[in-house]
């Protein structure tokens, strides 16, 4: 009986997941497949913005504001623009039923591309560090192509970076954009299927 609430929650999440193609132009502050949490997000002129609240950061065990998209996909092209202001990190994550699958972590030191093998001794594996630090106060376009065991990441006008790991083949259930400290703005989020 104790598993019934979890089963009902899982069914509710699956029922509200969107199929690809998916577009969020941030014109609807109550978009059903978007969960903007851990902060007072605002939606204006096609941009979602938030400033980290330090009390909420502590409450959520040192996790900052985040936008989750409930999407069903395995292979996809995901794109969005982001603008950090005094942020320490900006993180994009593709998640599966068993947890994280792929993540980019951008900071002043560059952008780390990570895989999360299920059941591995290590929590995650660094696949590559790009020499592309956060551009504070500027819009940066991010494009992530997840296809089979590969991920191709393009930041701004930099050359695409390709990484491979067998765990990237797993089915995904959502995508998220989060950050720590300062402020973050996001616009033009799209998730497209990959044409055969």
C-alpha positions in Angstrom: 0.0 0.0 0.0 2.9 2.4 0.7 3.9 2.2 -3.0 0.5 3.4 -4.2 1.2 7.2 -3.8 4.5 6.7 -5.8 2.7 4.8 -8.5 0.0 7.5 -8.8 2.7 10.2 -8.9 4.6 8.3 -11.7 1.4 7.9 -13.7 0.6 11.6 -13.3 4.1 12.6 -14.5 3.9 10.3 -17.5 0.5 11.6 -18.4 1.7 15.2 -18.5 4.9 14.5 -20.4 5.1 16.1 -23.9 6.1 14.5 -27.1 8.6 16.1 -29.5 8.7 18.6 -31.2 8.3 20.9 -28.3 8.7 24.7 -28.1 8.6 27.0 -25.1 8.6 30.7 -26.1 7.8 31.7 -22.4 4.6 33.5 -23.4 2.6 31.3 -21.0 3.7 31.5 -17.4 1.7 28.4 -16.5 2.9 26.0 -19.3 1.8 22.5 -18.2 5.0 20.7 -19.2 7.3 23.3 -17.5 8.1 23.3 -13.8 10.0 26.5 -12.8 10.9 25.9 -9.2 13.2 26.9 -6.3 12.7 30.6 -6.9 10.3 33.4 -7.9 10.5 32.9 -11.7 9.1 35.7 -13.8 8.0 35.4 -17.5 8.0 38.6 -19.5 8.7 39.4 -23.2 9.6 35.8 -24.0 12.1 35.5 -21.2 12.1 33.5 -18.0 14.2 35.1 -15.2 15.0 34.5 -11.6 17.4 35.6 -8.9 18.6 32.9 -6.5 17.1 33.1 -3.0 19.8 32.0 -0.5 17.2 30.6 2.0 15.7 28.5 -0.7 19.2 27.4 -1.8 19.9 26.1 1.7 16.4 24.5 2.0 17.0 22.6 -1.2 20.4 21.2 -0.1 22.5 23.7 -2.0 20.5 23.5 -5.3 19.5 26.7 -7.0 16.5 27.6 -9.2 15.7 25.3 -12.0 13.3 24.8 -15.0 12.3 21.2 -15.7 10.6 20.1 -18.9 8.7 16.8 -18.8 9.5 15.4 -22.2 9.6 11.9 -23.6 12.6 11.3 -25.9 15.7 9.2 -26.5 17.4 11.1 -29.3 16.7 14.9 -29.7 18.1 18.3 -30.6 17.6 20.7 -27.6 18.4 24.4 -27.9 18.0 27.5 -25.8 19.6 30.8 -24.9 20.7 31.7 -21.4 22.1 34.8 -19.8 23.9 34.5 -16.4 24.5 37.5 -14.2 26.9 36.8 -11.3 26.1 33.1 -11.5 28.7 30.6 -10.5 27.3 27.7 -12.6 24.7 27.1 -15.3 23.7 23.4 -15.7 21.8 21.6 -18.4 20.7 18.0 -17.7 19.0 15.3 -19.6 17.3 12.9 -17.1 16.0 9.3 -17.4 13.7 7.2 -15.2 16.8 6.1 -13.2 18.3 9.6 -12.8 20.7 11.8 -14.7 21.9 10.7 -18.2 23.9 13.7 -19.5 24.9 17.0 -18.1 26.8 20.2 -19.1 28.2 22.3 -16.3 29.3 25.8 -17.3 31.4 28.0 -14.9 34.3 30.5 -15.0 36.6 27.5 -15.6 34.8 26.3 -18.8 32.1 23.8 -19.6 32.3 20.2 -18.4 30.4 17.5 -20.3 29.4 14.5 -18.1 27.7 11.1 -18.4 26.0 9.3 -15.6 26.3 5.5 -16.0 23.6 3.7 -14.0 25.0 1.5 -11.2 28.6 2.8 -11.7 31.0 3.1 -8.8 31.5 6.8 -9.7 28.4 9.1 -9.7 29.4 10.7 -13.0 32.1 10.6 -15.6 33.7 13.7 -17.1 33.8 13.2 -20.9 35.4 16.5 -21.9 36.0 20.1 -20.6 35.4 22.8 -23.1 37.3 26.1 -23.0 34.0 28.0 -22.9 33.5 29.8 -19.6 30.2 31.5 -18.6 29.7 34.8 -20.4 28.3 37.0 -17.6 25.6 39.4 -18.7 25.6 38.1 -22.3 23.2 35.7 -24.1 24.7 32.4 -25.1 23.0 29.9 -27.4 23.4 26.3 -26.4 22.6 23.4 -28.7 22.7 19.8 -27.4 22.2 16.9 -29.9 21.7 13.6 -28.1 21.8 10.6 -30.6 22.6 7.1 -29.6 25.8 7.0 -27.5 26.9 10.5 -28.5 26.2 14.0 -27.4 27.2 17.0 -29.5 27.3 20.4 -27.7 27.6 23.8 -29.3 28.0 26.9 -27.2 27.7 30.2 -29.0 29.7 30.4 -32.1 32.3 27.8 -30.9 32.9 24.6 -32.9 30.6 21.7 -31.9 32.2 19.2 -29.4 31.3 15.6 -29.7 31.5 13.0 -26.8 30.5 9.4 -26.6 29.5 7.1 -23.8 27.3 3.9 -23.9 25.0 5.2 -21.1 23.8 8.1 -23.3 21.6 5.7 -25.2 19.1 5.5 -22.4 15.5 6.9 -22.8 15.0 10.4 -21.3 12.0 11.7 -19.4 12.9 15.3 -18.9 15.4 18.1 -19.5 16.4 20.9 -17.1 18.2 24.2 -16.9 19.5 25.2 -13.5 22.1 27.5 -11.9 23.7 28.6 -8.7 24.0 32.1 -7.3 23.2 35.4 -9.0 20.6 35.6 -11.7 19.7 33.6 -14.8 17.5 34.4 -17.8 16.4 31.8 -20.4 14.6 32.2 -23.7 13.8 30.2 -26.9 13.7 26.6 -25.5 13.1 23.9 -28.2 13.3 20.2 -28.3 13.1 18.6 -31.7 13.2 14.9 -32.8 16.1 13.8 -34.9 15.1 13.1 -38.5 16.2 9.8 -39.9 
